[in-house]
Amino acid sequence: MGVARRAQVHHRSAVREGALSPPRLTIELDPAAAAHAKAEREYRLQVGSVPQARIVGHALLVLCVALHNRYILGALDPVAFTRFAVGIMLYSFAVWAVLRVAWRTHPNLGRLFLVTDIIAWTFVIYYSGGDRSWLFFLMFIRAADLQLSGARAVLVAGHLSVLCYAAMLAWLIGVEHRPVALEAEAAKLVIIYAVNLYFLAPARTAQGRRGKLVEAIRMARELLAGRDAAVADLRQNEEWYRGVFETVNDPIMTSTLDGRITGVNRALEQAVGYSREEIIGKHYSVLTTPAVADVSAERVRRAAAGESLPPTEVIGVAKSGEHLIFEVRSAVIRDHDGVPVGMIAIYRDIRQRKQAEEALEQAKELAEEANRAKSNFLANMSHELRTPLNSIIGFTKLMLRRLDGELTSRQEAYVRSVLNSSTHLLTLINNVLDLSRIEAGKQELSVDEVDAAALVEDCLESARSLASGKELALESVVPADLPRLYADRVKVKQVLLNLLSNAVRFTPSGHVVVRVTAGEEGLRFSVSDTGPGIPAAEVARLFEPFHRALTAGTRDVGGTGLGLAISRQFVELHHGRIWVESREGVGSTFSFVLPLTPSA
């Protein structure tokens, strides 16, 4: 789990005048390190400390037995005492040797020898007089030693001590037939058992405290593990955001609420020419003009108050003195309690955009000026062209009336060709003039009440001459109860006539139907034909000026490509709309709808 975390528990005890601090007890909170440390402590305890204490304790016990037997019992047999002393010390060293050799593979040997110590002490009591020995207190020493090992260990040591002392009494009575004061020995057994039970209470308390300590350590391990994971995630996120902060192309600056710069990225360094060491800690007014700094301070106050700030344009000042134009987006930085503590601003250099906008504005002005010049030219030229054309058309009509004599068939054909060409050219000029007027915004409506039925009949009458020589039927479906329509009759007639003449010209045979219906949007006019239809790819461009759809079998049909464009402009001038529905090989339906009363 990486570096082990440790919690130190310090114990202090007052000794005489001063206070001495014992060696610091370290509790490992990392599970693996804690297990290893526990194993090492257990080894030092079971193989080092306890065997050494056993040897020292038994040596003192031998001395106590000698004094007890000599001065209390009044008899000390040197030979027997020597055998006893050698035996108890050999037992102590043998236990130490066995533990040093076998403890790693048999770690429970230490607990086993703690039990055998009770048996050895029983022999000590037996040698020091048995029922007459004052050393019977040895029978509750082991329970006192094991208080910190838990209540179960105390209970085992207590019961074993009572059993060993009772077994010794049984040996004295049954084997050696020694006269024993049974009441006194029974009292001793009760004392031994009671004292062992007394040690049970602090053992339970110690066990409870140890359990709480273990639980606290477990919780501390879990918390630290969670904290380590959280810290690792936080560092990873911080590195990620730092990477984004440094590599993003837009300049970024963070600051306190009072304007002190706390951080910048590389893009800002490159944009203003300052290194971060030069500007961090300074007020952001060093990077802009005084007026912009005042406005920025007001924006910071508004943002800190909770207002959402829209992007704005600011002027920056580079180290070289060059003025920079930025679009800035700002946001508030808040702490974990939601309290505003700073600002973050993202800048975008918009100098090129400004230059492009200026160039676009100039191009727009030039285009509008050119469009006005074009419109003026067309208006002037159309007047200059229409005057001679009207003369040509008038004189050719006079010639066809034969007022000055008969014409040969060839001459009549020539005159009619001149008349048709002149009429077509005049129509073209009128269309171009109408389109230029619409684009210049000079086209106006002359609104009056329009009789839809009469309008349709006039258009059909004009279109019948175009249908002569074709197997084509012209029909109309006009209800008698149509609502009143207020519109520019001339322009509506021109739109309907354009649609009707297109249908006649592009439909070799079949029928063309004009329908008028009333709806929520107003009055709807539809012209349907059984012509070749229009390809789907051509539909989107049908209403563009000078565009002619490429339809099968219609390449020899004349036209300027202005009729539909003018029709759309006239319809939109009425705040209506025009559209087409077509299927190749089936036919087309052109429709336009006009509000009953044009909007102002």
DATAUR-V425937 format. One record per pair of residues at least 6 apart in sequence whose ideal C-beta (glycine too) atoms are under 6 Angstrom apart, sorted by sequence separation. I is the first residue (numbers start at 0). J is the second residue. D is the distance in Angstrom with one decimal. If there is no record, write none. Layout:
i=(I,I)
j=(J,J)
d=(D,D)
//
This chain:
i=(27,69,102,171,254,268,302,317,333,334,436,540,581,11,68,101,127,145,172,254,516,570,124,145,171,253,284,314,315,331,332,580,11,27,253,332,502,515,98,124,298,315,567,579,10,124,142,145,252,332,514,537,263,313,578,251,329,330,513,547,142,312,313,459,546,577,141,142,252,271,329,399,512,533,545,7,8,168,250,310,398,459,575,120,249,250,327,328,511,533,575,7,94,248,260,310,575,245,260,327,395,510,531,5,6,244,245,250,455,509,531,544,573,574,260,308,325,326,531,542,570,6,138,291,395,455,506,541,542,61,260,291,326,395,574,4,117,258,502,506,573,574,258,324,452,505,542,3,138,288,324,502,499,287,498,0,3,90,254,286,287,302,324,392,495,57,161,391,451,160,161,388,451,57,448,449,465,482,303,481,54,388,448,449,458,462,466,471,53,157,454,458,462,465,470,472,473,474,475,476,477,484,446,449,446,458,462,117,121,125,129,445,83,117,299,385,444,384,50,153,272,273,117,121,153,271,272,256,272,381,50,505,533,130,150,153,532,532,381,532,46,135,139,146,150,504,532,46,138,142,150,532,130,377,532,533,139,143,146,532,46,72,139,142,146,150,530,45,149,529,147,377,455,528,146,528,67,374,527,64,525,526,45,451,374,497,525,524,497,523,521,522,494,520,521,521,521,494,490,255,486,253,254,253,498,252,251,249,250,249,486,484,485,482,430,434,437,427,433,446,28,28,28,4)
j=(33,75,108,177,260,274,308,323,339,340,442,546,587,18,75,108,134,152,179,261,523,577,132,153,179,261,292,322,323,339,340,588,20,36,262,341,511,524,108,134,308,325,577,589,21,135,153,156,263,343,525,548,275,325,590,264,342,343,526,560,156,326,327,473,560,591,156,157,267,286,344,414,527,548,560,23,24,184,266,326,414,475,591,137,266,267,344,345,528,550,592,25,112,266,278,328,593,264,279,346,414,529,550,25,26,264,265,270,475,529,551,564,593,594,281,329,346,347,552,563,591,28,160,313,417,477,528,563,564,84,283,314,349,418,597,28,141,282,526,530,597,598,283,349,477,530,567,29,164,314,350,528,526,315,526,29,32,119,283,315,316,331,353,421,524,87,191,421,481,191,192,421,484,91,483,484,500,517,339,517,91,425,485,486,495,499,503,508,91,195,492,496,500,503,508,510,511,512,513,514,515,522,485,488,487,499,503,159,163,167,171,487,126,160,342,428,487,428,95,198,317,318,163,167,199,317,318,303,319,428,98,553,581,179,199,202,581,582,432,583,98,187,191,198,202,556,584,99,191,195,203,585,184,431,586,587,194,198,201,587,102,128,195,198,202,206,586,102,206,586,205,435,513,586,205,587,127,435,588,127,588,589,109,515,439,562,590,591,566,592,592,593,566,592,593,594,595,569,569,341,573,341,342,343,589,344,345,345,346,347,593,595,596,595,561,565,568,559,565,597,219,220,223,223)
d=(3.8,4.3,5.8,4.5,5.1,5.9,5.3,5.9,5.6,5.1,4.6,5.0,3.9,5.6,4.6,6.0,5.1,4.2,5.5,5.8,5.0,4.5,4.8,5.3,5.8,4.9,3.9,5.6,4.0,4.9,5.7,4.8,5.7,4.8,4.3,4.0,4.6,5.6,5.9,5.3,5.7,5.5,5.3,5.1,5.5,5.8,5.0,5.4,5.0,5.7,4.6,4.1,5.0,5.4,6.0,4.6,5.8,5.4,5.5,4.5,4.5,5.6,5.3,5.4,5.3,3.9,4.3,4.8,5.7,5.8,4.8,5.8,4.9,5.4,4.3,5.5,5.1,5.5,4.5,5.5,5.1,6.0,6.0,4.2,6.0,3.5,5.3,4.9,4.8,6.0,5.3,5.9,4.9,5.8,5.4,5.0,4.2,5.2,5.4,5.2,5.3,6.0,5.3,5.3,5.2,5.2,5.6,4.8,5.1,3.2,5.1,4.2,5.0,5.9,5.8,5.3,4.1,4.7,5.5,5.0,4.8,5.9,4.0,5.1,5.2,5.5,4.4,5.7,5.8,4.7,5.6,5.4,5.0,4.2,6.0,4.6,5.3,4.7,5.2,3.8,5.1,4.7,5.3,5.4,4.7,4.7,4.5,3.9,5.2,5.6,5.2,4.0,5.6,5.4,4.3,5.4,4.1,5.8,5.7,5.6,5.8,5.0,5.9,4.9,5.8,5.2,5.5,4.8,5.4,5.9,5.1,5.4,5.8,4.7,5.8,4.6,5.9,5.5,4.3,5.7,4.6,4.9,5.8,5.2,4.9,4.7,5.0,5.9,5.1,2.8,5.8,4.8,5.8,4.6,4.4,4.2,5.3,4.7,4.5,4.5,4.8,5.0,5.4,4.9,6.0,5.2,5.2,5.3,4.2,5.4,5.2,5.1,5.0,5.6,5.7,6.0,4.4,5.5,3.7,5.3,4.9,5.2,5.7,5.4,5.1,4.8,3.5,5.9,5.7,5.0,5.8,5.3,4.1,4.9,5.7,4.3,5.0,5.2,4.4,4.0,4.9,5.5,5.7,5.6,4.6,5.2,5.7,5.6,4.5,4.4,4.8,5.5,5.6,5.8,5.8,5.6,4.2,5.5,5.3,5.8,5.2,5.4,5.1,4.5,4.6,5.5,5.5,5.8,4.7,4.5,5.2,4.5,5.3,5.1,5.9,5.8,5.2,4.4,4.3,5.0,5.7,5.0,3.5,5.1,4.4,4.1,4.3,5.6,4.9,4.4,5.5,5.5,4.3,4.8,5.1,4.1,5.0,5.2,4.4,5.1,5.7,6.0,5.3,5.0,4.6,5.2,5.3,5.4,4.3,5.2,5.6,5.8,4.9,5.8,4.3,5.8,4.3,5.3,5.4,6.0,5.2,5.0,5.6,4.9)
//
